[in-house]
Amino acid sequence: MMEKINAVITGVGGYVPDYVLTNEELSRMVDTNDEWIMTRIGVKERRILNEEGLGTSYLARKAAKQLMQKTNSDPDSIDCVIVATTTPDYHFPSTASILCDKLGLKNAYAFDLQAACSGFLYAMETAASMIQSGRHKKIIIVGADKMSSMVNYSDRATCPIFGDGAAACMVEATTEEYGIIDSILRTDGKGLPFLHMKAGGSVCPPSYFTIDNKMHYLYQEGRTVFKYAVSNMSDVTEEIAQRHGLHKDNIDWIVPHQANLRIIDAVASRLEVPLSKVMVNIQRYGNTSAGTLPLCLWDYEKQLKKGDNIIFTAFGAGFTWGASYVKWGYDGDKI
Ligand code: UT7
C-alpha cells in the first residue's frame, strides 16, 4: 500500500512595513482615543505601507523572500504560489503572478485566493489538498494585505482596526504524521450587507459618482459582524477540537484571526484555553486581514515545538470562516 502523504508547514517568513500608526496619531485624525481603542478592540498600533507606488505584492515579496532564505529553497523547486489577499496590486493580473517574477520562480504556477480575512486558512487547506493528491511537492502560501489602501481614515468606526502586513509559509509533502491534518471551512454569503466595498467591482464600476460618494472604502457594520464572528469561530473551533480529541489540556496553541481582542477572548474561553496558549499580536499590527494567521506564526515560531497541537481559526467578509487542526512539524525558529 502507498504511504499516506501529509502536507506540513516547513517554514515561516513575514514582513510588516516600518511606519507605525499609533492611537495617538489616529486620535488627531478622527474623534477617538487610546482608551476606547484599547478596550473595544485591543490595538495599540498598526503598520502602514505609506510609500507611494508600493502595493500588496511588495509586502508579500518581502515575506516570501525571507521564507525562501529560511527554508533554503531553490526557486526551481516551488510548484505553486497561492496569495490570499483582498487588496491585490491590480484587479488583474494576480498579485501571485507578480510574486513569481519577483521571486524568480520558473517551475511554478500561481493564483490569488479571495476569502477576505479567512484567506490564509483557505489557502492552507487548498495547499494541503494539492499536496496530499501527490501532484504537488512544495507550495508557498502567502497571506498579505495592504488594508490602508481601502480604509477610510475619516471613519472612526473602522480606521483604528486595520493595518498592513504579510507572512508566508512553505507547505511540503511528508510521510510523517505531521502537518495540516484537518479543516472545517464554511461560507454562507450572508455577510454581504455588513462587510463590503460598495464600488470598484463589476456591479458598480468606478465613476465620478462612486468617488464623490466615498464608495471605494471598506464598509462594515461592526456590531453585526462581531456577533457572527464570535459564534461561528467558536462553533467550528469546538467542532474540530472534538473531532480530534483535543481539549484544553492537549491543545498547545490557538491561532485566531486578529480582528478584535474581545473576539479572541470569547473564542478561547469557549474552549477553556488560557490566553497564554493563544497567539495574540493584534496590539502591534491590528487586523491585517489575510496576514493575521501567518504573522502570528512568524511572531511565535521560536516557541513552537515539533508535535504541538495547533488550532487555527478565522472569520471574514462573505461571511467566510473556519478552523484547521495542524500538528506542527519542527522545533523553534528556522534561520
Ligand atoms: O476581520 C473581519 C471581521 N471583522 C470583525 O471581526 C470586526 C467585528 N466588529 C468589531 O470588532 C467591533 O464591532 C468594532 C470594534 C468595529 C466596534 O466595537 P463595538 O463595541 O461594536 O462598538 P459600536 O460600533 O457598537 O460603537 C459603540 C460606540 C458608538 O457610540 P454610541 O452610538 O454608543 O454613542 C460609536 O459611535 O462607540 C462609538 N465609537 C467610537 N468611539 C470612540 C465607534 N468608533 C469609535 C472610536 N472611538 N474609534
Residues whose N, C-alpha, C, O or C-beta is under 5 A from the ligand:
A	BS01	UT7	D31 T32 N33 W36 R40 I41 C117 R156 A157 P160 G222 R223 V225 F226 A229 A259 N260 F315 G316 A317
